[in-house]
Amino acid sequence: MADILTFDTGVKEFIINGVPVRFNPADPNLYSRFSDLQSEVVRIEADFAEKRAGCTDTASLLALTSQYDKRVKSMLSEVFGGADMDAVFGGASVISPTDGGNMAIKNFFDCITPIIQDGVKEYAKQEAVQALSEIQQ
């Protein structure tokens, strides 16, 4: 039987809309992936708006919406370690309008961004402490 080794990776569990999502908010790789995702979503939204204007019937609009939704959820899942983003969004499309008037994806970003920003600040603080320690040696 193999020995089991466990070490702290800084991964925390967050319950988002009832779904456990695990990630290390202080991970610079997460921050990089998240920043790239936000930029890509802006590009995808522009592409969606352009293609939506060319939809001539409901079926083509629904197909386009489904394609956009799957693409964004797949990217979100990659950023957040394989989390089931369809479950996080309750099966709704990321472009679904919400009671507050925003698309669901905007509400998600508004919810998660402060956690990631705080994590990046913690990472930067640890890096500064490490640099200071090296200077003092």
C-alpha positions, 0 to 999 in steps of 0.5 A: 500500500502506498503512503499518502502524502498531503501538503497545503496548496492554499486551495479553499472551497467556496460555495457559489450558488450552492455548488462547491468551487475550489481554488487558491485565490492567492495563486498568481496562475489563477489570477492570470487565467482569470484576467485572460478570461475576462478579456476573452469574454469581452471579445466573445460578447462583441462577437456574439452581438455581431452574430446575433444581428445576423440571426434571421430566426429564433432557432439560429439565435438559440443555437448561437446563444447555446454555443456562446454559453458552452464556450464561456462555461468551458473557459470558466471551468478551466480557470476554476479547476474543472468546476461544474459551471453549468451547476454554478449558473443553475443550468441557466445561460451565462447571458440570462438576464437577472432580476438586477438587470445584468447578465448572469456572467456579470453577476458572477464576475462581480461576485468572484473578482473581489476574492481573487483581487484580495488573493493577489494582494496576499500573494504580492504581500508574501512576495514583498516579505520574501524580497525584504527577507532576502535583502536583510540576509 
